[in-house]
Structures are given as structure tokens and as C-alpha cells.
Amino acid sequence: MIQTLTFINTQKGSLRALFYGKLLEIQNRIRYFRIDFGDFKMSVIRDIDKGKGEIIRVEISEFKGNKYLNLRVWYTDSEGEYKPTQKGIAIPVGLYDEVKDAILAAESLLN
């Protein structure tokens, strides 16, 4: 079954894709997008270039009513499309404040 993907508005207007393959063609042209497949929703917040064809993708996802902050390494395959790796973490939204505080504490030690 083909699902409609609806993207948030950009400076060029609203973007729509009829199937996931279309998303792969345009995902590198926009910084923030949202996917809705019923029980699974995802909003990409930012892609951080790691070098050597890898990025760290920061996203918010929702699965069966539970929200997560996802930090995952993605790589570029032989066709130039980004694919997720197993390297990453899905943080339940209930732990976000605690993780944020830990990152801020680590930042003070890095400076």
C-alpha cells in the first residue's frame, strides 16, 4: 500500500511525496521534514555532517503513542542515499531533561 508523506512548509512551499522512494530523492534538499505512517511518525530536526559520507541525524519519533529523541549515525550507500546504521540511541521523551542536564554538565567539563 502506498502512503502519502506530508512535509512541513518550506521557503519553497509545501512538499508532498507519494511514496518513500520520493522522500529519498528530496531528503537532502530540506533540513526539517515530517513523516506519518499511522503508528509511526518521525520529524527530522537536523543532520550533522560527521565526514566520510556519514551524518548524525537528530529526530523526534513517535511509535504507538510513545515519543523518542533519536540520535543515529547514517551512512551514504553506493547510490548516494542515506541509510541508518545500528549506531545510535532512542531516548524516551520522559528522560529528555535528565539527558539534557548530563550533556550540559559534560559541556562544562569540555570547556
SESEVEX-696280 format. One line per field, with one value per residue: residue number from 1; x, y negated, z negated of N, C-alpha, C in turn. Coordinates in Angstrom, 2 decimals. Layout:
residues N
k NUM|...
nX X|...
nY Y|...
nZ Z|...
caX X|...
caY Y|...
caZ Z|...
cX X|...
cY Y|...
cZ Z|...
//
This chain:
residues 111
k 1|2|3|4|5|6|7|8|9|10|11|12|13|14|15|16|17|18|19|20|21|22|23|24|25|26|27|28|29|30|31|32|33|34|35|36|37|38|39|40|41|42|43|44|45|46|47|48|49|50|51|52|53|54|55|56|57|58|59|60|61|62|63|64|65|66|67|68|69|70|71|72|73|74|75|76|77|78|79|80|81|82|83|84|85|86|87|88|89|90|91|92|93|94|95|96|97|98|99|100|101|102|103|104|105|106|107|108|109|110|111
nX 0.83|0.60|1.67|0.87|3.19|3.51|4.99|6.35|5.88|8.15|10.52|10.06|7.51|4.91|5.78|5.09|5.14|4.49|5.37|7.83|10.31|10.45|10.87|13.52|14.82|14.53|15.25|17.75|17.61|16.18|15.97|14.35|11.85|8.75|7.34|4.55|3.24|0.87|0.95|3.60|5.52|7.72|9.98|12.48|15.06|17.70|20.58|23.81|26.97|29.30|31.50|33.32|31.15|29.15|26.48|25.12|21.97|19.45|16.40|12.87|10.71|7.65|6.10|3.46|2.19|4.23|6.84|10.11|13.51|15.75|19.06|21.14|23.58|23.96|24.75|26.17|25.05|26.03|24.57|24.31|22.39|21.11|21.34|20.25|22.35|23.23|24.30|23.49|20.95|17.78|16.00|13.65|11.05|10.46|12.86|14.29|14.93|16.73|18.82|19.53|20.48|22.73|24.27|24.77|26.29|28.50|29.40|30.40|32.69|34.15|34.97
nY 1.18|-2.17|-5.00|-8.38|-10.91|-13.71|-16.81|-19.45|-23.01|-24.75|-27.28|-27.24|-26.36|-23.91|-20.49|-17.36|-13.83|-10.79|-8.25|-6.35|-6.23|-8.64|-10.39|-9.75|-10.90|-13.64|-14.24|-15.29|-17.89|-19.45|-20.67|-20.01|-17.74|-15.87|-12.67|-10.54|-7.55|-6.36|-4.44|-5.11|-7.98|-10.57|-13.23|-14.95|-16.75|-17.77|-17.19|-16.29|-16.71|-14.19|-13.48|-11.56|-10.49|-10.08|-10.95|-12.41|-11.97|-13.84|-13.35|-13.41|-10.93|-9.06|-6.24|-4.11|-5.85|-6.57|-8.85|-9.66|-10.84|-10.60|-9.80|-9.04|-7.40|-7.75|-6.44|-6.94|-5.17|-3.10|-4.24|-6.82|-7.43|-8.08|-5.81|-4.21|-3.27|-0.80|-2.19|-4.26|-5.90|-5.73|-7.86|-7.87|-10.29|-11.03|-10.93|-13.00|-15.57|-14.81|-13.69|-15.94|-17.62|-16.12|-16.33|-19.08|-19.25|-17.76|-19.43|-21.61|-20.46|-20.01|-22.49
nZ 0.00|0.87|-0.85|-1.65|-2.07|-4.04|-4.12|-6.17|-5.73|-3.60|-2.54|0.13|0.33|-0.34|-0.43|1.09|1.18|2.90|2.34|0.48|1.82|3.20|1.12|0.46|2.60|2.19|-0.43|-1.12|-0.34|-2.02|-5.40|-7.54|-8.08|-8.11|-8.72|-8.39|-9.16|-10.21|-12.93|-13.27|-13.48|-12.38|-12.83|-11.36|-12.72|-12.47|-10.43|-11.04|-9.79|-9.76|-8.38|-5.86|-4.43|-6.32|-8.57|-11.56|-12.54|-13.98|-15.41|-16.12|-17.10|-17.00|-18.22|-18.36|-20.18|-21.95|-22.49|-21.22|-21.38|-18.90|-18.15|-15.67|-13.64|-10.21|-6.99|-3.68|-0.95|1.92|3.96|3.24|1.34|-1.95|-4.64|-7.65|-10.44|-12.95|-14.97|-17.47|-19.48|-21.06|-22.89|-25.41|-25.69|-28.28|-29.62|-28.64|-29.88|-31.89|-30.38|-28.88|-30.96|-31.71|-29.38|-29.36|-31.70|-30.90|-28.88|-30.32|-31.36|-29.08|-28.21
caX 0.00|1.36|1.28|1.22|4.06|3.26|6.12|6.02|6.15|9.50|10.50|9.57|6.13|4.69|6.24|4.40|5.66|3.51|5.96|9.07|11.41|10.49|11.49|14.96|15.32|14.49|15.56|18.96|17.36|15.49|16.59|13.41|10.66|7.95|6.76|3.44|2.78|-0.07|1.54|4.96|5.70|9.10|10.35|13.93|15.41|18.96|21.62|25.13|27.98|30.35|32.61|33.42|29.84|28.26|25.86|24.37|20.62|18.69|15.00|11.86|9.81|6.56|5.68|2.36|1.90|5.41|7.76|11.53|14.54|16.67|20.36|21.60|24.53|23.50|25.85|25.78|25.27|26.67|23.73|24.28|21.25|21.41|20.75|20.59|23.20|22.81|24.94|22.60|20.16|16.43|15.80|12.25|10.88|10.45|14.24|14.95|15.51|17.88|19.89|19.96|21.31|24.01|25.04|25.24|27.38|29.66|29.89|31.22|33.98|34.87|35.48
caY 0.00|-3.42|-6.00|-9.75|-11.58|-15.14|-17.54|-20.79|-24.07|-25.27|-28.57|-26.99|-25.87|-22.60|-19.39|-16.09|-12.69|-9.70|-7.00|-6.56|-6.48|-10.08|-11.00|-9.58|-11.84|-15.05|-14.46|-16.08|-19.26|-20.18|-20.44|-19.52|-17.17|-15.02|-11.50|-9.98|-6.24|-5.81|-4.20|-5.64|-9.36|-10.99|-14.59|-15.13|-18.07|-18.21|-16.26|-16.83|-16.03|-13.51|-13.23|-10.23|-10.02|-9.78|-12.05|-12.10|-12.51|-14.12|-13.31|-13.07|-9.94|-8.59|-4.90|-3.63|-6.83|-6.88|-9.75|-9.43|-11.64|-9.65|-10.23|-7.86|-7.59|-7.30|-6.40|-7.08|-3.91|-3.21|-5.06|-8.17|-7.61|-7.85|-4.63|-4.20|-2.21|-0.38|-3.09|-5.33|-5.72|-6.29|-8.29|-8.17|-11.71|-11.21|-11.04|-14.09|-16.58|-14.23|-13.58|-17.32|-18.07|-15.41|-16.91|-20.40|-19.00|-17.34|-20.62|-22.42|-19.79|-20.09|-23.86
caZ 0.00|0.95|-1.83|-1.31|-3.04|-4.04|-4.70|-6.64|-4.76|-3.46|-1.85|1.49|0.26|-0.91|0.41|0.87|1.94|2.91|1.86|-0.26|2.74|3.50|-0.05|0.56|3.61|1.77|-1.84|-1.28|0.09|-3.08|-6.70|-8.53|-7.46|-8.97|-8.06|-9.16|-8.69|-11.19|-14.25|-13.31|-13.00|-12.56|-12.42|-11.33|-13.23|-11.88|-10.02|-11.39|-8.98|-10.53|-7.47|-5.25|-3.99|-7.44|-9.30|-12.77|-12.34|-15.20|-15.03|-17.11|-16.52|-17.84|-17.84|-19.20|-21.23|-22.75|-21.78|-21.44|-20.74|-18.27|-17.65|-14.95|-12.55|-8.89|-6.02|-2.28|-0.24|3.24|4.83|2.70|0.44|-3.35|-5.27|-9.07|-10.98|-14.29|-15.93|-17.85|-20.69|-21.10|-24.27|-25.68|-25.97|-29.73|-30.10|-27.91|-30.77|-32.57|-29.38|-28.58|-32.08|-31.63|-28.27|-29.81|-32.66|-30.10|-28.16|-31.22|-31.50|-27.81|-28.00
cX 0.88|0.79|1.65|2.07|3.79|4.39|5.65|6.37|7.62|9.40|9.95|8.12|6.08|5.11|5.44|5.06|4.65|4.07|7.33|10.26|11.56|11.13|13.00|15.57|15.43|14.96|16.81|18.76|16.66|16.09|15.64|12.20|9.99|7.36|5.66|2.98|1.83|0.55|2.94|4.98|7.14|9.26|11.86|14.23|16.67|19.82|22.96|26.18|29.09|31.61|32.57|32.05|28.87|27.70|25.31|23.01|19.94|17.23|14.12|10.95|8.73|6.15|4.66|2.15|3.07|6.37|9.20|12.36|15.55|17.93|20.96|22.58|23.92|24.71|25.29|26.08|25.86|25.86|23.59|23.11|21.68|20.63|21.15|21.52|22.61|23.40|23.98|21.82|18.80|16.12|14.32|12.11|10.86|11.84|14.98|15.63|16.75|19.08|20.43|20.86|22.69|24.89|25.57|26.37|28.65|30.26|30.77|32.60|34.81|35.50|36.60
cY -1.24|-4.40|-7.38|-10.33|-13.07|-15.83|-18.90|-21.80|-24.47|-26.63|-28.42|-26.52|-24.47|-21.51|-18.13|-15.02|-11.56|-8.39|-7.29|-6.84|-7.94|-10.83|-10.91|-10.55|-13.26|-15.29|-15.31|-17.54|-20.09|-19.80|-19.76|-18.96|-16.21|-13.88|-10.96|-8.69|-5.62|-5.67|-4.79|-7.03|-9.75|-12.42|-14.70|-16.57|-18.59|-17.02|-16.93|-16.03|-15.48|-13.32|-11.80|-9.64|-9.66|-11.07|-11.51|-12.77|-12.63|-14.19|-13.02|-12.05|-9.58|-7.22|-4.41|-4.54|-7.20|-7.73|-9.48|-10.52|-10.63|-10.35|-9.00|-8.25|-6.98|-7.34|-6.58|-5.77|-4.16|-4.05|-6.49|-8.46|-7.33|-6.66|-4.63|-3.05|-1.78|-1.28|-4.23|-4.98|-6.38|-6.58|-8.57|-9.62|-11.99|-11.36|-12.23|-15.09|-16.06|-14.11|-14.96|-17.85|-17.40|-15.98|-18.28|-20.25|-18.59|-18.53|-21.47|-21.78|-19.86|-21.46|-24.22
cZ 0.00|-0.05|-1.32|-2.43|-2.93|-4.77|-5.17|-5.56|-4.78|-2.79|-0.44|1.50|-0.32|0.07|0.08|1.73|1.84|2.41|1.27|0.65|3.09|2.34|0.04|1.57|3.09|0.34|-2.05|-0.91|-0.97|-4.42|-7.67|-7.81|-8.43|-8.15|-8.97|-8.50|-9.71|-12.56|-14.39|-12.71|-13.27|-12.07|-12.49|-11.72|-12.54|-11.49|-10.27|-10.63|-9.87|-9.71|-6.95|-4.90|-5.09|-8.04|-10.62|-12.58|-13.69|-14.78|-16.24|-16.44|-17.53|-17.32|-18.85|-20.41|-22.11|-21.92|-22.21|-20.77|-20.21|-17.81|-16.98|-13.86|-11.29|-7.97|-4.62|-1.57|1.14|4.22|4.32|1.78|-0.99|-3.86|-6.74|-9.42|-12.32|-15.36|-16.25|-19.11|-20.50|-22.56|-24.48|-26.14|-27.48|-30.33|-29.50|-28.85|-31.48|-31.62|-29.04|-29.70|-32.06|-30.51|-28.66|-30.83|-31.91|-29.36|-29.05|-31.44|-30.23|-27.58|-28.94
//
